[in-house]
Amino acid sequence: MLSIPTGATHFRFIAGGAEVDFNTGRYTVMTAITGYLPVDTATAALTLELPVTAKTVLPLFLVLGIESQQAVNGQYLPLRWLWLG
């Protein structure tokens, strides 16, 4: 469960991924970020795409984050989320 930080007006999702070849030390990193979404409005389904090599046999590492923001004078200032439970 998440508690929206006091003063947050917007949030966005951030996804990241890495395709890693431990034998050669090579890797590919990809990221995707949504636009700023208001915290007081229902959000439609979202899709974040992280392109990877087709039929790869390499390990994939995927992460998903939520970033909260406060809109002030047309700028977005980051805030912190609190974990409950």
C-alpha positions in Angstrom: 0.0 0.0 0.0 1.2 3.5 -0.7 0.3 6.8 0.9 0.4 9.8 -1.4 2.8 12.4 0.1 1.3 15.6 1.5 1.2 18.3 -1.1 1.6 15.9 -4.1 -0.4 17.1 -7.1 0.9 14.7 -9.7 2.8 11.4 -10.2 4.4 9.4 -13.0 5.5 5.8 -13.5 9.1 5.0 -14.5 10.1 1.7 -15.9 13.6 0.5 -16.5 15.1 -2.7 -17.8 18.5 -4.2 -18.6 19.4 -7.2 -20.8 22.7 -8.5 -19.5 25.3 -10.8 -20.9 27.4 -11.9 -17.9 29.9 -13.7 -20.2 31.0 -10.7 -22.2 30.1 -7.9 -19.7 27.8 -6.2 -22.3 24.4 -5.0 -21.5 21.6 -3.0 -23.0 19.6 -0.5 -20.8 16.1 0.8 -21.6 13.8 3.2 -19.9 10.2 4.5 -20.3 8.4 7.2 -18.4 4.8 8.3 -18.4 3.7 11.9 -18.5 2.7 13.7 -15.3 -0.7 12.4 -14.1 -2.9 14.2 -11.5 -3.3 12.4 -8.2 -6.9 13.5 -7.8 -8.2 12.1 -11.2 -8.7 8.5 -12.2 -6.1 7.3 -14.7 -6.9 5.2 -17.7 -4.8 2.0 -18.3 -1.2 2.8 -19.2 1.4 1.0 -21.3 5.1 1.4 -20.8 7.2 -0.4 -23.4 10.8 -1.6 -22.9 12.2 -2.9 -26.2 14.4 -6.0 -25.8 16.1 -8.2 -28.3 13.6 -10.6 -29.9 13.9 -14.2 -28.5 16.8 -13.3 -26.2 18.1 -15.9 -23.9 19.9 -13.4 -21.8 18.7 -12.4 -18.3 16.3 -9.4 -18.1 16.1 -7.2 -15.1 13.0 -5.0 -14.8 12.0 -2.3 -12.3 9.0 -0.1 -11.9 8.9 3.1 -9.9 6.4 5.7 -8.9 7.6 9.3 -8.7 5.4 11.9 -6.9 5.5 15.6 -7.8 4.1 18.9 -6.7 3.3 21.4 -9.4 4.5 24.8 -8.5 4.5 27.7 -10.9 4.6 25.4 -13.9 7.4 23.3 -12.6 7.2 19.8 -11.1 9.1 19.3 -7.8 9.8 15.7 -6.6 8.3 14.4 -3.3 8.8 11.1 -1.4 6.3 8.2 -1.1 5.9 6.4 2.2 5.4 2.6 2.4 2.7 1.4 4.8 2.6 -2.1 6.2 
